[in-house]
Amino acid sequence: MQIAIDTPYVTIAEFVKRSGQSKSAVENEIKAGHYLIRPKQGGSKGAVLINMVHMAMEAAEQAERARQVPNQ
């Protein structure tokens, strides 16, 4: 399996466009620890960046688990 990622990180606004989720849903997933974000430097006010490499790895692992489940 090969997964191509065009950028390692995206802003919340870009992730909202790509995923179709609302901004508040994405923010809730971040707060719950379901979406990995790039750590900010102390005192940084930069944009929150979502780690797309982690998202792709999680999706690949989920697909692999689904593939291993026997048909019922």
C-alpha positions as semicolon CSV with decimal commas, in nm:
position;residue;x (nm);y (nm);z (nm)
1;M;0,000;0,000;0,000
2;Q;0,126;0,347;-0,084
3;I;-0,017;0,669;0,051
4;A;0,089;1,005;-0,091
5;I;0,078;1,307;0,138
6;D;0,113;1,648;-0,022
7;T;0,216;1,822;0,301
8;P;0,309;1,694;0,647
9;Y;0,096;1,951;0,832
10;V;-0,222;2,146;0,756
11;T;-0,404;2,422;0,940
12;I;-0,740;2,357;1,100
13;A;-0,905;2,557;0,819
14;E;-0,742;2,339;0,553
15;F;-0,829;2,020;0,741
16;V;-1,192;2,136;0,764
17;K;-1,197;2,176;0,383
18;R;-1,037;1,837;0,322
19;S;-1,236;1,637;0,577
20;G;-1,578;1,798;0,549
21;Q;-1,597;1,823;0,928
22;S;-1,697;2,143;1,103
23;K;-1,430;2,356;1,268
24;S;-1,576;2,284;1,612
25;A;-1,574;1,908;1,545
26;V;-1,206;1,924;1,447
27;E;-1,122;2,133;1,754
28;N;-1,305;1,881;1,974
29;E;-1,107;1,593;1,819
30;I;-0,784;1,782;1,889
31;K;-0,886;1,848;2,252
32;A;-0,977;1,480;2,292
33;G;-0,633;1,382;2,164
34;H;-0,765;1,206;1,853
35;Y;-0,580;1,436;1,612
36;L;-0,208;1,485;1,659
37;I;-0,093;1,845;1,630
38;R;0,249;2,000;1,594
39;P;0,376;2,118;1,932
40;K;0,405;2,495;1,962
41;Q;0,717;2,665;2,087
42;G;0,680;2,841;2,423
43;G;0,473;3,157;2,382
44;S;0,409;3,090;2,013
45;K;0,086;3,228;1,870
46;G;0,120;3,048;1,538
47;A;-0,153;2,844;1,375
48;V;-0,244;2,501;1,507
49;L;-0,107;2,246;1,259
50;I;-0,256;1,897;1,226
51;N;-0,009;1,617;1,153
52;M;-0,119;1,458;0,824
53;V;0,152;1,190;0,837
54;H;-0,002;1,059;1,159
55;M;-0,350;1,070;1,003
56;A;-0,230;0,869;0,702
57;M;-0,059;0,613;0,926
58;E;-0,373;0,577;1,136
59;A;-0,585;0,528;0,823
60;A;-0,343;0,267;0,687
61;E;-0,349;0,077;1,018
62;Q;-0,729;0,086;1,024
63;A;-0,745;-0,044;0,667
64;E;-0,502;-0,324;0,751
65;R;-0,710;-0,429;1,054
66;A;-1,026;-0,430;0,841
67;R;-0,854;-0,640;0,577
68;Q;-0,760;-0,902;0,837
69;V;-1,115;-0,947;0,967
70;P;-1,258;-1,268;0,815
71;N;-1,575;-1,231;0,607
72;Q;-1,882;-1,337;0,796
